[in-house]
């Protein structure tokens, strides 16, 4: 192999859904910090952490009935919005920088009792994500490789203090308990090392594979460069595109100029009219 680019990095040591809650909480905390640093956003949404806690508490006490338009047909459908669904919808919206910047506005409306805009957005982005992932294939890979290594006693500690709690990991553990599972070779998770020039890319707001995963991956790739860009799970930008083109042209990291990354702007926050 001449050169490689890896984005949204997962080290061999990772056990998949066990760390989704912490990664999502980290991304939300950074989003809140970015809002606080933006005068218009901070004025409109000064208490995002407290607002989220209030919304989730309400939905735990009483799930809300919400009528939304079907994302494909537009026909009205009624949903029962539980705290777990709200949290997972929020997590999915953090995958993209554009959808993440709408979260404060959608939360403000939800706090005021209008849950429809959040539910419609969550349904839309969740549907897009589900359409890009074949669940059967996901389980066939993740169940033996990731979930099989999760110890039940790890879950409470790994998910403590997060807005999605243990919902995501326990749900996947339950699915894997009945899903056909292949056999993993004994040396499958053995440490490896590669000298192939490799460009590693992480999004600073990634709610599933945070930059720390990129740093862990880099240990096995001594001839690598880890670039952290503004954005969510997979970032697309003219700056990043030019960096990748130059890298593939030379297959060398020695003189690769990544300075434009610092100039990549974040999308503006959506604020009330």
N, C-alpha and C positions, 0 to 999 in steps of 0.2 A: 504494500500500500504506500502511495506517494505522500498523501496528506489526508487529514480528516477534520471535519467540523462536527462537534457534538453540542446540541442545545437542549435545555431542560434536563439537566444531568441527574442521574440516579446512581450512586455508588453501590457496589456489590453488597456492602454492609447494611444497606437500607432494607427495612421490612415493610415497605409500601404503606398501606393505610394506617399503620400504627402512628405515623408521623404527620398525617394529613391535618389533624386538629391543630397541632403546634405551628405548622407551616402557614395555615390559614390565619391563625391568630396573629402571627408575626406580620403577615401582609396587611391585615386590617389595622394593626397598630401603626405601621408605617403610613398607611393612607390617612389615618387620623392626624399623625404628625405633619404630613404634607398639607392637610386642610388647615391646621393651626397656624402654619407658616404663610398661608394665603389669606390676606386680610378680608376679602369678600367671602371666602368659604368659612373662615372662622367666625365672622359676624353672623352668618346665616345658620351655622351649625356648631355652636360652642361646646356642646356636651355629647359628642357622638358615642363615647363609651357608655355613658350613663343611659343614653337613649336606647342603645341596643339592648342593654340589660333589662330595661323597662319593657320593651317590645317582646322579648323572649319570655319574660315572666308572665306577661298577659296571655301569651299563646300557650304556655304550659298550663296555666289555670283554665283556659277556655280556648280551644282551637277556633279560628274564625272561619265563617262561611264567606267565600269570596267568589263573585261571578266575573269571569274573564272571557276574553275572546280566544277561541281555539287558535293556536299559533299557525295552523295550516289552513283552516277553513274560515276562521273568523266567527264561527257560530258560538253563541254564549254557552259556557259550561260552568258549573258550580264546583268549586274546590273546597276542601277542608284544609285550611292552612295551619299546620302545627308548628311548634317551635323548631323541631328538627328540620322540617322542610324550609322554614325561613332561613335557618342557619346554613343549610346546604345551598340554597339559592344564592345567599350572600357569598359563600365560598366560590361558587362557579362564576359569579360576576367579577371576582377578583382575578380571574384568569386573563382578562384583557384590560389594558390601561384605559381604553375608551369606556367600557362598561363600568369599571371601578370608579370612574369620576362621576358617575350618576348615583352611586350608592348613597351619599349623604342626603341628596334631595329625596330619593325614594324612601329612605328611613324617616325623614322629617314628615312626609305624608303618612307613612305607616303609623308613626307616633301619634299623629292627629286623628287617627281612626280610618284613614283611607288606605287600605291595604291593596287595593286593586292594581295601582301602578307597579308596586314591587312584585306582586304575584305574576303579573303579565311579563315583566322583564325577566324574572327568575325562570319562568316557564320557557320563554323564548331562548335564553342562553343555555339553559339545561338541555333543551331539545337539540340545540345545535351541537352541544358537547356529546350527547348520546348518539347523534347521527354520525359523528366522526370517530366513534369508538365501537367496535364490535364486542358486546358484553361477553359473549361466549368465549371469544379469543382472550379477552382480558382475564376472565376467571381461569381459563386453562393455563395461562402463564403465571398469573399472580398467586393463585392458590398454592401450587407446590413451591414456587420460588420465594414468595414473601410471607403470605399468611401462615404457612406451615411453620415458620420460625417464630411467630408471635406467641409469647407465653401469656395466658389470660391475666396473670398477676401484674403484667406490665401496663395494661390498658389504662387503669385509673391514673397512674402517675403520668403517663404520656399525654393524656388528654385533659388533665386538670387545668382549670382556669381558662379554657378555650370556649369560644362561643358555640362551637358545634359539639363539644363534649365527646362522648364515646359512640355517638350515633353512627358515624361513618365506618369506623373500624369494626364495631360489633356487627353491623349489617353485613359487611363483606366476610367476616368470619363465619357468620351464619350461612351465607350463600356457599362458601367453600366447604362447609360441613357436609353438603349434599352433592357438590359438583365432582364429576369424575376427575381424578388426579393422576398425573403421570409420575414417573419415577425420575428423581434427580440424581445424577452421578455424584459419588462421594466427594470428588474434587471440584465440583461445580463452582463453589464459592471460594476457592483457593485464591490468594492474592496473585495479581498479575502485574506485568510491567511491559510497556511498549515505548519504543523510541521514535515512533512515527510522529512527525510534526502535527500537532493537534490544536485547533482553536476551540476553546470551551466557551460557551455563551450561557449566561444566566440572566434572568430578569430580576431586578431588585424587589419587585412586588409579586413575585411568583408565589401562589398560595399552595403549591404542591411539591415543587422541586426548588427550594430556596438556594441562594448563592452558596451557603455553607456546604451543600451537596457537591457543588462544583469544585470547591476547595478540597473536599475529600477525594473526589475523582482525580484531581490533579496529582495527587501523591503517586498514583500508578503511571502517570504520564509525564516523565521528567522533561520532555521536549514539547511542553504545552504552554499556552497562554490563556488565562481565564479572564474573560471580559464580562463585566456586570453592567447591563444596560437598563435604562428606565423602561419599565413595562412589566407585563405579567409573565405567563408561562412560556409563550413563544413570541418574540418581538420581531416586527418587520419594520425596517426603516432604511432610507436611502444611505445613511451613514453605515449602518451595519452591512448592507448589501455591498457597498464599495469595499469594505474591509475584507469580506469573504472573497470577493472577486480577486483582489490583490493577493490574498493568501494562496488561493488555488493557482494563481498564475506563477507564483514563485516557489510554493511549497516550503517557505521559510518564514520563521517568526522573528528573525534577527532584526530586520528593519521595518517591521509591520507597524504602520502609523495608525493608532486607534484613538488619537486625540479628539476626533469629532464626536466620540461617545459622550463626552462631557457637555456637548452643545445640544444633545437631543432633548427637545422640549417635552414636558409632560402635557397631555391634553388638559384643557381648562376644566375646572370643576363646574358641574351644572348647579346653578343657584336659582332661587325663586325669581320670577320676573318682577 
